[in-house]
Amino acid sequence: MKGIILRCGFLSALLLGAELAVSAQEASKHPITFEDMIKLQRIAEPQVSPDGKWVAYTVATPDMEANRNASNIWMVPTTGGSAMQLTQSGHDSSPVWSPDGKTVAFLSSRGGESQVYLLSMEGGEAHALTKLSTGVDMVKWSPDGKMIAFTSSVYPDCKEDDCNSKRDAEKEKSKVKAHVAEQLLYRHWTHWNDGKRSHLFVVPADGSAAPRDLTPGANYDVPPDERSSPGDINFSPDGKEMCFTAVTDKMEAISTNGDLFIVPVAGGEAKRITTQPGFDGNPVYSPDGKYIAYHAQLIAEYEADRWRVMLYDRQTGKIENLSETFDRSADGLAWSADSKTIYFTAENETLQPVYSIPACSCGLPTKVITEGFNTAISLSADGKTLIFERTSLTTPAEIFASLSDGSTVRQLTHQNEAILAALEMNAPETFWFDGDAGTKVQAMLIRPPKFAATKKYPLLVLLHGGPQTMWSNAWGYRWNAQVFSSAGYVTLMINRRGSTGYGQKFTDEITNDWGGKAYTDVMNGVDYSLKKYPFIDGTRMAAAGGSYGGYMADWIATHTGRFKAIVSHASVYDGTAMWATEELWFEEHDMQGTPWTNPESYKKWAPVTYAGELGKFKTPTLVIAGERDYRVPYTQSLEFFSALQRQGVPSKLVVFPDEGHWVLKPQNSQFWYKTFLNWLAAYVK
C-alpha cells in the first residue's frame, strides 16, 4: 500500500510539474505585434517532385532595410524531415521540376530582369537559361523534359529580342514619357499598357537554341493581363502542344471572354477551342492525353460568376460541364494519375476544402480534405501524394501532404514554429445571424489576448473587399486580424451579402445593391454581436475596410454615427468617376449599365451622393490610398477626404506614392499599421 501511495504521489508531482511548465510557457507568451508578424516567413508555390519524394517551394522573408521581400527556393521531403534551402540570392521564385526530378527550373531577378534559371539536384550553382531583355514572368517544364515554356512582355511586331531591347532603350533615352492609348484597356493595377503584350515562348531545356515565340504578332496577352496565373498555360503529356487562355476581344475593358487556345510547340497557328461568352481558364491535360480539364465562368462580363469544372474531349471537341449542380467555385485543378478523377479547391464558409470529382458526367464532387483553408494543390506523377498549403487565422501558410484520398494528413514544413511558440493568439469563433430579410449570414470573431470575460472591450468591424470575396479562416499580412486583436480589440469579420463561399445566389445579391442588403447584414451582425457577447463595449466601436471594404467604410460614414472611428483604404467613393478607370466590366455589371444608361444606380450607390447633406459626416476618419492604384484611383480617396475636411470632421489622409491597391513594401506596411492603430486608439480606446 505504501508503495502505491508513493507512486501516486510521484505521478501527482509529475503532473503538477507538467501543468506548472505549461502555465509558465503560456505566461511567457505575448500578443503578436507588427514586429512579430514581419519576421514570419511566407511560404508559397509548392511543387511536388515527379517521384513524390520532395516538395520544392518558395520562402519569402521581409527585408526591412531593403524594403522588399527576399525570396528563395527551399525543399522538404514528403516523408517528413528537415527542410533545405536551395538558393540564397533573395530574388528567386516559381520552382518547377524537370520530369526526371534531377533539375529545378525557377525564376530569378538576381541579375536584373527576371530570367529562367536551372539548378541541378546533383550539386553545383544555378545558371541562367534565358537572357531576354524583356524578362520572364511564368515558367513551365514540358512533360517530355525537352522544352521549357515561359511568358514575356514584348512588342508584338518585334521578331527577335534585339528589336525589343532597342525599342526599350529608345523609350528610356527619350525625354518624353507620355502614355499614349488608342483603345481600352490602357492601364491595369499598377502599370500602363504601353504597346507590349505578354507572349508565350518555348526554349530547349538544354539551351541549344534561342527562345521561340509561339504567339508571334499576337495583339493580346497570354495569359490575360487582367486575370491570369501560371495555371493558364500548360503542356500536353507528349510535350507537342500547349493550351493557353487569352482574351482576344478588342474591347478588353468590358470583356471577361477568356477562351482556350491550343498551339503546336513546333510552331504554327493557335486554334481556339472554346467559344462561350464567359471566362475559360486553368487548362490541365489528363495524363492519358485524351482530355483537357478547365474551369469556366458562363456569364459574360461577370468576374464573380461561379467557376464550373469543364471537360474538353481532344478527339471529338465535345465539352462537358461536370459541376453545374455544385454551388461553389472550383479552382486549382489537378488530375489523378489514372485520368479518372479531377481534384480542385473551392471556398466554403470561411474554409477551402480540397474536392474530387469524376472526369465524367457521372458523379458529384466529394470532399477529400475537409479541414482548414487549403490551396496550391499539387499531385505526384504516380498520383499517390497530394501536396497543398494550409493556413488559418492563427497560423501562416505551411506545406502539408496526404495520400490522394485525403488520409494521413501531415505537416511538412515548420518555418515559423519558433516565432509562433512565443505568441498568444485566439482562434476565431464562428456564428450565424439573421441578415437582411432573414437570410442567414456567417461571421467570425477574435477575442483579444489575455482575455477576461469581466472586462469590456472595444469592437473593430473589418469590412472585406471584392465585393465578391469572403473573410477566410486564413492568415493575411495586409489586414491581419490578430495584430488588430492584440492591440486590445474584439475583431469582427462579417461575410455579408456578396461574399463568396455561400452559393451563387448569395454572391449575386450585391449586384446593383452595393449599399443595400450588404450594409444591413453588417449592421445586423454588429447588433447580434453586442447581444451575444456581453464583453463588447457598444459605445466604443470602429469600422475599417479596403477596396469595396473602403466603400462600405465610406457608406457607413454617410449613413450612421454609431462608430467612434473609421478607416477607409482605397475606397470607392464616387461610382461615376470610378467607372472610367480600367476594368469597365466590373462597374457595368454591378451597376447594371454605364453612367449614361443607368445613372440612377451610379448615383444611388455612391457615398458622394450623401455627402451634401449637412452634418451627415460625423465620424473621425482615416483615409489611405496608393498613387499607383489604377484599380481604384487614389483620387477617390482625395474626394472623400476633402468632403470630410470641408464639413469639419476630424480626418487624416495618407497617400503612398510608391504603392498601388495594396501596401506591400515592409516599411510602408509598418507605417500603415502604426497609423491605423494610432487612429483607433485616439478615438476608440
N, C-alpha and C positions, 0 to 999 in steps of 0.2 A: 504493500500500500504506500509505504514511504517513497519507494522508487517511482511509483506512478505520480504521486504528488510533486516530486522533484521534477520529473519530466514535464508535467503540465505547467509547472512554474517556469521552466526553461522555455517552453513553447510560447507561453504568455509574454515572457520578456522579449523573445524574438519578434513576436507580432507587434508588441508595443514599440520596439525599436524600429521596425519597418514603418509603422504608422508615423512615428516621430520624424523619420527620414523623409517620408513623402510630404509631411506637413512642412518641414524645413525647406524642401525643394519647391513646394508651392509658394511658400512665403517669400522665397528669393526671386520669384518671377516678377516681372514688371510689365505694365501696359505697353503695347507697341507704340513706338514713335516713328516719325518720318525717318529719323536716322537709322532705326532698325530696318524699316521697310526698304530703304535704298541700298542696304547691304545684301539683300536677298538675291540669290542667283536665279535667273529667269530661263527656265528650260523650255525648249521648243523643237519642232521639226524632227521627231523621232522616226528613224527608218531602220527596219529590221533587216539583217543580212539575209541573203538567199537561203543559207543553211539553217537559219533560225537561231543561231548561237549568239549573235551580238546585236546590239542596237547602237547606231550612230545618232547623235543628236547635238543640238547647239546649247551652249550655256552663255548667257549674256549677263554681264555684271556692270552696273552703272559706274562710270569713272567720273567722279565729281569734278576733278581738276580739268580733265579734257572736255567735260560737259557733253558726254556721249555714252552710249552703251558699248562696252567692249565684248565682242562675241567670238567664241572659239568652238571647235569641234571636239566632242568627247565620245567615249564609247563605254558600254557596260555589257557584261554577259547576261543573257536571258535566264540563266540558271541562278543568278544572284552572285554577288561579289563586288569587289571594289571597282569603281569607275575610273577610267583612264583618260587623261587629257591628251588629245592628238595634235592640236595646233596651238600656237602661242601668240599669233600676230594681233589678236583682238579685233580682226576685221573679217572673220570667216563665218559662213552660214550655208544653209541648204545642202547638207550632205546627202549623196545618193551612192548606193553600192553598185559596183560592177557585177554582172551576172555570176561571175566565178567567185565573188567575195574577196578578191585579192587587192582591190583598189577602191578607194572612196574618192569620188569627184565632189567638189564643192565650189562655192563662190567665195571670192576673196577680193577685197579692195586694198590689200596691203601695199600694192604698187601704185595706187591712184584709182583709176577706173576699175570697177568690178569685173573680174575675169574668172574663167573656169580653171580650177587647179586640180591636180591629181596627186593623191597620196597613197603610196604603196603600203599595204599592211605587213609587208615583209621588212620594212625599215627604210630609212632614208628621208630626205626632205621633200616636201611638196613642191611641184613645179607647175608653171602656168602652161595650159594647153592653148588658150586663146590670148590674143594681144590686140583686140579691137579698140579703136579709138572711141567707139560709141559704148563700150562696156557691155556687160551681160546681166540679164535680170532673172532668168529662170533656167534651171538645168534639169535634164532627164537623160538617163542612160538607156540605150536600146536593149531589149531582152537578149539579142544575139551577141551583145558585147562589142559590136563593131563601131557603133556610132554614138555620139553624144549630141543631144538636141539642146538648144538654148534659144532665148529670145533677146533681141537687142533693138533699141530705138534708132532707126536710120531714116535718111531721106529716101522716099520711095523711088525716086528716079536715079539714085546712085547705085551703080552695079558693083562697085568694089569699095573697100574701106578707105582707100586713098581719097576718093571723092567726098566721103563723109567728113574725113579729117580736114580737108582743105576748106570745106564749107563752114565747118565749125570754127576753124581758125579765122576765117574772114569775118564771121559774126563777132567773135571775141575782139578782134582788132578794131572793128568799126566803132566810132563814137556814137552812132545812132543805136539805141537799144529799144526801139519801138516794137511793140507787139502788133502784128497785123493779122486780121482774121477776115475770111470771106464766107465762113459757114459756122454753124454750131456743131459741135461742142468746141469752144476755143480755149477753155481752161478747165482744170479739174483738181479738186482738193488743194494742192499746194503748187501746182505747176501750170504753165501756159503751154498749149499745144502749138508750137512754132514750126510747123512743117514736117515734123518727124512722125514716124509710125513704128510701132513695135512689130518686127517681123520674126518669123520662125526660121532658125538656121539649124544645120547639122554639120558636124565636123568629125572626121575619123578619130576614134579614141586613141590611136597610136600617133596622131599628129602628122600623118603622112601627106595630108593635103589641107588646103585652106578651107575655112568655113564656106558653106553654100547656103544661099538664101532660098528657102522653099516657097516663099511667097513674094517673089520679086515684083516690084512695081505696085504692090497692093496699097491702096489708099484706105486701109483700115488696120486696126490693131489686132495682133494675135498675142495673147488673148485680149479681150476688150479692155480698154483703159479704165472704164468706169466700174467694171465688175469682174475682177479676174483673180485667179490663183494658179499655182503650178499644176493643180488638178485639171486645168482646162487645156492641157496639151499632153498627149500620150502616144506611145508606140504600139503597133500591133505586135503580137507574140513573135512573129518571124522577123521583126525589125524592118520590113519592107514598106510600111505605111505608117503615117501619123494621122491622128484625128485631133482637131483643134476647134475651139469656139471663137467666133468672130461676129461682130455687129457690122453689117455692110450697108445698112440703110444710110443714105446721105444725111438725113436729119437725125444725127445720133443723139442730140439733146432731148428728143422726145421718144426715142425708141429703146425698148428693152428686148428687141427681137434679136437675141443671140442665137445663131444657128451653128450646127456641127458641120465641119468640112473634113474631107479626107484628102491626103496628098501623098503621092509616091515619094519615098525617101530618095530615090534615084533622081527625082525631078519630074516636073510635069504640072498640068493644070490641077488646081484644087477643085474638088467636087463637093457641092452642097448636098447633105443627106437628110437634113431636117428642114421643114418649111412652116411649122406652126408659128403663130404670131408672138408667143412668149419667149422666154429665155431658155435655151438648151445649153447645158454645160457639164463639166466634170466627166468627160467621156473616159471609160475604162474598158479595155478589151478583155473578154473572157480568156482564160488560159488556153482553151482549145481553139481560139481564134474565130469562133462562129458568131459571136455577138459583141456588141458594144453597149454596155450599160451606161446610163447617164441620168442626170436629174433635170427636171424641166418645170418651169412655171408656164401655165397655159393662157393666162390673161395678158393681153398686150398692155404695155406701158404701166405695169404694176409690179414694183420691185418687191412687194411683200406678199405676193401670191404664194400659195403652198407649193413646195418642191415635191414633185412626184418622182418615183423611180421608174425609169423608162428602159425599154429593151429594143435595140435595133438589130435585126437579123441581117448579117452582112451578105448573105447569098440572095435573099428574096427582097430585101429592103423594107420588110414589114416592121412596123413599130407597135409595141405593146405597152400599155400603161399598167404597171404591176401593183401600184399602191394607191389607186384612186379612192378606195374606201378607208385608207389610213389618214386620219385627220391631223397629221403632223408633217413637218417639213424635213425631208431626207437630205443629208449632206455627207460628204466624205466617203464615197462609195469604194468598196473593195470586194474582189471576187474570192470565193473558195477555190482550192486547188483543182477540184473536180468540175468546175464550171457550172455547178448546180445551185449555188447559193450566193446571194449578194448581201454584204454587210454594209451598214451605214449608221450614222448617228442622227439623232433628232431631239430637239429641245422638248422637254415635257415637265411643266410645272416646277420650275426653278432648277431642274436637273437635266442631264443629257445622257440617256442610256445609249447603249450600242444594240442595234437591232439586226436581225437577219430576215431575208425574205427569199422564197424560192424563185429561181430565174425562169418563171413561167407564170401564167395567169391561173395559178392553182393553189394559192395559199396566202395567208395574211402575215404581216410582219410579227415576229416574236422577239421579246427582249432577251438578249444574250448576256449583256452586262447591265444589271438593274440599278446598282448603286452609283451615286456620285455624278459629277459633271465630267463627262469623258469626251475627248476629242482626238484628232490626228491619229486615226486608227491605221495600222499597217499589219499586213499578214505575211508570214514567211512563205517562201515558194512552195513548200510542201503542205501549206495550209494548216499546220498544226499549232502554230504560235501566233497569238493575237497580241499586238503591242498597241498601247494607247497612252495618252496623257490623262491624268486625273487631277482635279483641283477642287477646292471648296473655299468658303469664306474665311476659313481658319488656316488653310494650307495652300501655298503657291503650288504651281503645277509640278508634278513629278511623273516619272515614267513607270507604267505598270505593264505586266504581262499576264496572260492567261492562256488556257487551251482555247481552241477556236469555238468550243461550245460554251465558253464563259466560265468554266470551272477552274479551280486552282489559281485564283487571282493572287498576284504577289507584287509587291512594290520593289522596283529595281533600283531606283535612284533615291538618294537621301542628301541632295545637295544643300538643303537648308536646315538639316536636323539640329545642328548645334545652335543656330540662332533661334530657331523656334522653341527650343527647350527652355529658353530663358524668358519667353514671352507669355503673358497671360491674355488669352482671348476667349471670348464666349461664342459658342456656336449659335447660329441663327435659330430662332423659334418661328415656325410657320403657322399661320392660321388663315381661316377663311371668314369673310363677312359679306353682307349684302351690299352690293354696289348699286348703281343707278337701275331703277326698275326691278330691284330684287335679284339681279344677276350675281352669282357667286364670284367673288374676287379674292385672290390669294395675296398674302403679304408675308414678309419676313421682318423680324425684329431682333436686334442685337442689344443686349444689356451691356452697360459699361463694366470694365474690370473692377475687382474689389466691390462688387455689387452688394448693397444692403437693402433688403426689402423695406426697411423702415424709413429710408431716405426718399426724397423727391428729386427726380432728375429732369433736366430739360430734354425736349424732344427735337430731333433733327430728322425731317422728312426728306429723303432723297428721291428725286424725280428722274426717271430714266429717259433716255433719248429714243431716237428712231424715226417716228414714234413707234414703228413696228419692231421692237426688240423686247427683251424682258430682263428683269433683275434675276440673275442666276446665282445659285449657290456655288459661286466660283470666285477665285481670287482676282483682284484687279489692282493696278498700280496708279491709275489716274484718279479714280474715285474710290479710295479704299475705305470701306465701311468700318474696318477695325481701327484704323487710325482715328477716324471721327469718334467712334465709341470710346476709345481710350482717353479722349480729351474730356470725358465725363458726360457724354450724351447717350440717350437711348436713340438708336438709329433705326428708322422705319423705312422699308422699301416696299412699295405697293405696285403690283403688276396690274395696273389699271387697264381699262378698255384700250384695245390696240396692241396689247402685248402679245408676243408670240408664245408658243408652247401650250396654248389653251384651246386650240382649234381655230379654223379659219374664220368662222363667224365672229368669234371674239376679237380677232385681229382686225377684221373688216369694219367693225363698228366704230372706228375712229374716223373713217372716211367722211369728209365734209362735216366733221363734228369735233374738231380739234379741242375746243374748249367746253364741250358738252358733257357727254357721259364720262369721259376720262376725268374731267375736273370733279364731277360728283363722286366718282369712285374714290379719288384721292381724299376728298373731304370726309366721305363716309368712313374711309379707313382710319383717318385721324380720330374721328368721333368714337369709333369702335375701340380703338386702342386705348383711349382715355378711360373708357368704361372697363375694359378687360384688365388693364394694368394700372393699379392704383398708385404705383410709384412714379408715374409720369406726371409732371407738373404742366397742366394745360395752360398756365399763364406764361410759360417760357417755351415757346416753340419757334423753330426756324425751318425754312424750306430752301432747298438748293437743287439745281439741275443744270445739265449742259445739253446743247443742241435742242431737240424738242423738249427735253427736260428744262432747258433755259426758257423756252417758250412758255412752259407751264409755270415757271417761276414768275415770268412777266405777267401771265394771265392771273396768277394769284395776287400779284401786286395791284392789279386793277379791279379785283373782284372781292377781296376780303381784307380785313385789317386784323385778322386773328394772330398773325405771326409777328414776332418781335424783330426778325431779321430775315433777309432773303439773299441768296447768292445766285446770280444769273450768269452762266457761262455760255458763250457762243449762241446766244438766243435768237430765235425768230421773232422779231417784234413787229415788222411791217410786211405782211404777206405779199403785197404787190411788188415791193422792192426786192424781196427775197426771190420771187419768181424769175426775175431777169438775170439769174446768176449762172448756173451751169446745167444741172440735170432738170430740164423743164418737165420731164415726165412725172417727176416726184410731186411737185406742186399741182400740176394739171390733173393728176389722178386724185390726190387727196382733197383738192378744192373743186373737183368735178368741172373743170373748164379752165379757160385762160382769164386774165383780169378783165378782158373786154367781153367775153362770152358769159361769164358768171361773176360779175364784180361784187354781187351781194355776198357771196361766200368769202371772198378775199377781205371784204370789209368786216363782216360779222365775226370772223375768227382771228382778227388781228388785234393784239393788245393796244396798238397805237390808236385804234378807234376809240378806246375808252379813256385815253389819256387826257382828253379835253374836258372831262367832267371835273369841275372844280373840287379840289380836295380829295380826288379819288386816290391819288398816291399818298400813302402814309408810312409805309414800312421802310426802315433803313435798308438799303440795298447795295450790295457789292456787285459790280458789273465787270466781267472779264472777257477778253477776246484776243485772237491772234491776227496780226495784219496779213499773214499769208493764208488765211482761211478763205478759200474761194467757194467752199460749200455753203457756208452761212457767212457772208461777208461781215467784217468787223464793223462796218457802217451801221448794221442793225443794232449793235450794242451802243454805238455812239448816239443813235437816235434815242434809245431808251434812257441812257444816262442824261442826255440833255433835257428830256422831259422830266426826269426826277429832279434835276437841279433847278429847272425853271419853276417847279412847284415847291421848292424849298425843302425837299425831302433829303435827310442825311444819306449820302451816297458816295461811292468811290469807284473810279474807273481804273482798270488795269489792262493795258494792251501790250502784248508781247510782239515785237516787230519780227522776231525770228521763229514764230510758231504758227501752225495752221489751226485746224479744227480742234486738235488736241495739244496739250502741253507735254512735250516728250523729253526735252533736254533736262538732265538731272538738276542743274542749278535753277532752272526755271521752275521745275516741279517743286523744289524746296521752297522757293519764294511763293508759289501758288498755295501750297499747304499752309505756310505760315500766315499769309494774308487772309486766307479762308478762315482759319481757326481764330485768328485775332479779331476778325469781324464778328464772328458769332459770339466770342467771349465778351466783346464790348456791349452787345445789345441783348444777349440771352442769358449769359451766366451771371 
